Amino acid sequence: MRPMSKGLLAGAVGTVALDLAGYGDMLLRGRSPSDLPAQVAGGLADRAGVGLGEGEKRSGRAGAIGAMLGYLNGLGLGCAYGLWRHRGGSPPLWTAGSLLALAAMAGSDLPATALRLTAPASWPPMAWVSDLVPHLAYGVTTAAVFEALG
């Protein structure tokens, strides 16, 4: 199997792990889903001059784009990881998983911060945990699946 294909598959499984961890957190703590991905999508669309409609249509489209951006982040990082591994990168699983987690967090948190929709420096510790744990699930799962694919 080619490195990018392995990375894509590993990133897909890692993205499912991220979603499961996030939904598990919502279940355990009884919290609502974040609307930040939809806000990011709406903000990016506005800056690009792309109309998403009004009212419920805008909200629905922004939510869909926000979710799709998350999948693109996870799949894209998986592909990049596959290429990096093919070019000789070979860190231990926990190191690779942590690096992938940080990259995935950056892929979601930096656009939100740049659009001034959030300020991570002001987050309380529990908010950091809620963001970090699912991304760690993504990173470690992606690295482990890549390894398991041989």
TAGI-V433167 format. One record per pair of residues at least 24 apart in sequence whose ideal C-beta (glycine too) atoms are under 7 Angstrom apart, sorted by the first residue. I is the first residue (numbers start at 0). J is the second residue. Records with the same first field share a line. If there is no record, write none. Layout:
I=J / J
This chain:
0=148
2=81 / 82 / 84 / 85
3=78 / 81 / 82
5=81 / 145 / 148
6=77 / 78 / 79 / 80 / 81 / 82 / 145
7=74 / 77 / 78
8=144 / 148
9=77 / 141 / 144 / 145 / 148
10=73 / 74 / 76 / 77 / 78 / 141
11=74 / 77
12=140 / 144
13=73 / 77 / 137 / 138 / 140 / 141 / 144
14=70 / 73 / 74 / 137
16=136 / 137 / 140
17=73 / 133 / 134 / 136 / 137
20=132 / 133 / 136
21=133
24=129 / 132
35=111 / 116 / 117
36=65 / 66 / 68 / 69
37=61 / 62 / 65
38=116
39=65 / 68 / 110 / 111 / 114 / 116
40=64 / 65 / 68
42=114 / 116
43=110
69=107
72=103 / 106 / 107
73=103 / 137
76=102 / 103 / 106
77=141
80=141 / 145
81=145
84=145
92=142 / 143 / 146
95=142
96=135 / 138 / 139 / 142
97=138
98=138
99=137 / 138 / 141 / 142
100=134 / 135 / 137 / 138
103=134 / 137 / 138
104=130 / 134
